[in-house]
Amino acid sequence: MLQNLLRAFLVLALLAVGMSYVETGELLPEYRAVLIVGALIVCVIVISIDLVIPRKSLQALSGLFFGLTVGLLITYGISLVLNLVVSAFMPSLGTIPVYRTQITEVKDAAGNIRLDEKGQPLVRETKVLVGERDHPIVAATKVTLGIICCYFCVSFIMQTKDDIRFVIPYVEFAKQVKGHRPLILDTSVIIDGRIADICDTGLLDQTLIVPRFVLIELQAIADSSDKLKRARGRRGLDILNKLQGNPHVDIQVLDARSAKVEAAESVDLKLLAITQDLNGRLATNDFNLSKIAKLREIVVININEVASAVKPVFLPGEPMTVKIIKAGEEPGQGIGYLDDGTMVVVDQGRGRIGEVVNIGVTSVLQTSAGRMIFGRMESPSPNNRRKT
């Protein structure tokens, strides 16, 4: 909307300048239609050049003021150069002196006001030089250049923010969003579904962003001919519906119009580009994508790492209970699992398969595949037991 209003202002302003050429009397009135058509042609050319520039997403009031300031400064510099060119090569279009008519009463030697034949006081008109002004054509040209410069500067600031820091250090026009930095969801996190459970706890209060290309990829998976992929895609769509129905979650489907995002070839690169563009954080379960994002200094939230971080902590010597479900690899070992999937290796537990036993934790091993707990059988102690 703001961009359209700016273009409308450009058209009206250039039409007004074109009309001023006729009103000054420097050009004949029959050139009125030619000047109007010429102003419209200039408008079309300027707006066409603007449309060729790839669109960005910035539309801020601070950008408007900054663009106008830069545009006026550029116009002032061009005006100085134009004055030198006119004075050197077109002296006929130089400055025009401005006079003010001063009327004084005529008095005689005695100081009395002289009267004419009708008895009216005699007056004398004299012209007093009060300053200089630009030739009408030069003045109209300066206004035209000023309008075009301001338009281009404002349009540039409104469409890009990536390089503002190079123009003004430590200044950046960033999109304001609700709460903290937005969380951009990728396809793997949506299909995983645990993000909805995390939102139900009230832990996340920032805006959740689902880029349009992620939604398109999710729909393509849901329409896949492969039964497993189709089920995963439909689960992802159900999770999105659940998030949209949560009154405590602010979730938005965002159309990416940034040139950097549109130029990216794959969905992963688009995700990285839009996360940088929004100054947000990326939520993903993709290990490789997490590594690339960290190389680009993008904050990544891996749901698997979050799940590992909230697993219960067991210290050596701490008692716990576990159900042994199968035999271990070593003689006498029994294997059980906690509710979060953590494997528990019980020494001398092979003979208690199918039973819930009390053990004492002997050690905890963290591996790339997850965490493993080693324990030893002990006698039941109802006052010193940790239920899992």
Residue pairs with C-beta under 8 A, 6 or more apart in sequence:
2 59
2 64
2 158
3 59
3 155
3 158
6 151
6 154
6 155
7 47
7 50
10 43
10 46
10 47
10 147
10 151
11 40
11 43
13 147
14 39
14 40
14 42
14 43
14 144
14 147
15 36
15 39
15 40
15 43
17 39
17 140
17 143
17 144
17 147
18 35
18 36
18 38
18 39
19 32
19 35
19 36
20 136
20 140
20 143
21 27
21 31
21 35
21 136
21 137
21 140
22 29
22 31
22 32
22 35
24 136
24 137
24 140
25 136
26 136
26 137
27 35
42 144
46 148
46 151
46 152
50 151
50 152
50 155
53 155
53 156
53 159
54 159
54 259
54 262
55 159
55 257
55 258
55 259
56 158
56 159
56 160
56 161
56 162
56 257
56 258
56 259
57 175
57 257
57 258
57 277
58 157
58 158
58 159
58 160
58 161
58 173
58 175
59 158
60 158
60 173
62 173
63 154
63 157
63 158
63 161
63 173
64 154
64 157
64 158
66 157
67 150
67 153
67 154
67 155
67 156
67 157
67 158
68 150
68 153
68 154
70 153
70 157
71 146
71 149
71 150
71 151
71 152
71 153
71 154
72 146
72 149
72 150
74 149
74 153
75 142
75 145
75 146
75 149
75 150
78 142
78 145
78 149
79 142
79 145
82 138
82 141
82 142
82 145
83 138
86 93
86 94
86 135
86 138
87 94
93 135
93 137
93 138
94 135
95 132
95 133
95 134
95 135
96 132
96 133
96 134
96 135
97 129
97 131
97 132
98 129
98 130
98 131
98 132
98 133
99 127
99 128
99 129
99 130
100 127
100 128
100 130
101 125
101 126
101 127
101 128
102 125
102 126
102 127
102 128
103 123
103 124
103 125
104 123
104 124
104 126
105 113
105 121
105 122
105 123
105 124
106 113
106 114
106 121
106 122
106 123
106 124
107 113
107 114
108 114
113 121
113 122
114 121
114 122
115 121
115 122
116 122
133 139
134 142
157 164
157 173
161 172
161 173
161 174
162 260
164 171
164 172
164 173
165 171
165 172
174 279
175 278
175 279
177 206
177 207
177 278
177 280
178 206
178 207
178 250
179 205
179 206
179 207
179 250
180 205
180 206
181 206
181 279
181 280
181 281
181 299
182 206
182 207
182 208
182 209
182 278
182 280
182 281
183 204
183 206
183 207
183 208
183 209
183 280
183 281
183 282
183 283
183 301
184 209
184 211
184 271
184 274
184 275
184 278
184 280
184 281
184 282
184 283
185 195
185 208
185 209
185 210
185 214
185 283
186 214
186 267
186 268
186 271
186 282
186 283
186 284
186 285
186 286
186 289
187 214
187 217
187 218
187 221
187 236
187 267
188 284
188 285
188 286
189 195
189 283
189 284
189 285
189 303
190 210
190 214
190 218
190 236
190 239
190 240
191 218
191 221
191 232
191 233
191 235
191 236
191 239
192 285
192 303
193 235
193 236
193 239
194 303
194 307
195 208
195 239
195 243
195 283
195 303
196 239
196 242
196 243
196 246
198 204
198 303
198 306
199 208
199 243
199 246
199 248
199 249
200 246
202 248
204 249
206 250
207 250
207 251
207 252
208 243
208 249
208 250
208 251
208 252
209 251
209 252
209 254
209 274
209 278
209 280
210 240
210 251
210 252
210 253
210 254
211 253
211 254
211 256
211 270
211 271
211 274
212 253
212 254
212 255
212 256
213 256
213 267
213 270
214 267
214 271
215 240
215 253
217 267
218 233
218 236
218 237
218 240
219 233
219 237
220 233
221 229
221 230
221 232
221 233
221 236
222 230
222 233
222 234
222 236
222 237
223 230
223 233
224 230
224 233
240 251
243 249
243 251
244 251
254 274
256 262
256 270
256 273
256 274
256 277
258 273
258 274
258 277
260 273
260 276
260 277
261 270
261 273
261 274
261 277
263 273
264 270
264 272
264 273
268 286
268 289
268 292
271 282
271 284
271 289
272 282
272 289
272 292
272 293
272 296
272 298
275 281
275 282
275 293
275 298
276 296
276 298
281 298
281 299
281 300
281 301
282 289
282 293
282 298
282 299
282 300
282 301
283 300
283 301
283 302
283 303
284 290
284 293
284 300
284 301
284 302
284 303
285 302
285 303
285 304
287 302
289 300
290 300
290 302
293 300
294 300
307 340
308 370
308 371
311 340
311 342
311 371
312 338
312 340
312 388
314 320
314 361
314 364
314 373
314 386
315 361
315 364
316 361
316 362
316 363
316 364
317 360
317 361
318 360
318 361
318 386
319 358
319 359
319 360
319 361
319 378
319 381
319 384
319 385
319 386
320 344
320 358
320 359
320 360
320 361
320 373
320 375
320 385
320 386
320 388
321 356
321 357
321 358
321 359
321 385
321 386
321 387
321 388
322 336
322 337
322 338
322 344
322 346
322 356
322 357
322 359
322 375
322 388
323 336
323 354
323 355
323 356
323 357
324 334
324 335
324 336
324 346
324 349
324 352
324 353
324 354
324 355
324 357
325 335
325 336
325 337
325 353
325 354
326 334
326 335
326 353
327 333
327 334
327 335
327 350
327 353
328 334
328 335
328 345
328 346
328 349
328 350
331 350
332 347
332 348
332 349
332 350
333 345
333 346
333 347
333 348
333 349
333 350
334 345
334 346
334 348
334 349
334 350
334 351
334 352
334 353
335 343
335 344
335 345
335 346
335 349
336 343
336 344
336 346
336 349
337 343
337 344
338 344
338 373
338 388
339 388
341 370
342 370
342 371
342 372
342 373
343 370
343 371
343 372
343 373
344 359
344 372
344 373
344 374
344 375
345 372
345 373
345 374
345 375
346 352
346 357
346 359
346 375
346 376
346 377
347 362
347 374
347 375
347 376
347 377
348 376
348 377
349 357
349 359
349 377
352 377
357 377
358 377
358 378
358 379
358 380
358 381
358 385
359 375
359 376
359 377
359 378
360 375
360 376
360 378
361 373
361 374
361 375
362 374
362 375
362 376
363 373
363 374
364 371
364 372
364 373
364 374
365 371
365 372
365 373
365 374
366 372
